[in-house]
Amino acid sequence: MFPPLREELRGLEPYGAPQLDVPVQLNVNENPYGPSPACVADIADAVATAATTLNRYPDREFVALRTALADYLARDTPHGIVPEQVWAANGSNEVMLQLLQAFGGPGRTALSFAPTYSMYPEYARDTMTRWVAGRRAEDFTLDLDAARALVEAERPSVVLLPSPNNPTGTALPPEAVALLCEAVGEDGVLVVDEAYGEFRRTGTPSALELLPHHRNLVVSRTMSKAFAGAGLRLGYLAADPAICDAIRVVRLPYHLSSVTQATALAALRHTEELLGQVDRLREERDRTVAWLRAQGHQVADSDANFCLFGTFPDRHAVWQGLLDHGVLVREVGPEGWLRVSIGTPDEMAAFRTALTQVTGQTPPQAPKETT
């Protein structure tokens, strides 16, 4: 067979959600609010400056960017974050792959609890790491006794725990992170993937607060979601400096371009503006959850910028019906469920109308905004 592909990759399709040109795109959890003209101008100026030195390699250690990211992350923990604790790469996907390259591999195991992010087993596959998936409870939370037992039985080198979880939106309580860090022990690392962390509900702390207590804890973030930087491709993590040093061994040389670093630094200068829509999206999420439940749908509690709803005997037919009405959602998660990203009020109104027509229900009034 040509090309001589690895046996376990033969016949597989590449990962990717449908990219379709429809009026309302609510399938990949993007932030619907783009940067302001002032932010765009700052990014353009920064990139123009970086372009004058493109004949030279970028700062391999991206010190300025790590410092800015550390300052940003310090907002979510009373213990502070220093640049030596921060690492970044081209999206949180590359961050995760580098973690598996450094700590996974042949003879080692990576573990998570399904339903969860569908790329996790692919990171394991690509690094020839054995993959084990436990199960979440019916409400998509973790049974901590069962989770600890599975970790102790499998002795994984890497545990991947998104909080909020994708595709369910479920957040982890701090005690779950602490318990599983202790269960993993010195044999591995526990990664809390906070890609949607900025959208968590009031009173839900970040796992960043636990970093001083667990040297095997890694907390990852991204600029794709709350920062409205999906096209930027910048993910990052905070961990013990020894973990960052280990990742340096597997990273590709100069993996963050000068343009990427300049763009990310410019975006971080506009943090307050870019995060200014987070509260608005939280409120829209809560209204969407309330509306869906009022229609009799099951909806998972969500701390993210999306919600998982169902269940449908033929979810693909519902997905197709929404698409026929110009609304693209995601067919993902347990059988019978669909996931909708939170968009603008107009986009969510279009979603409600389309779902009502597809399922044959009478459209109710949208829940009133709270003041």
Summary of the structure (lengths in Angstrom):
residues: 371
radius of gyration: 20.8
end to end distance: 63.7
largest distance: 63.7
contacts: 1185
relative contact order: 0.16
helix: 43%
strand: 14%
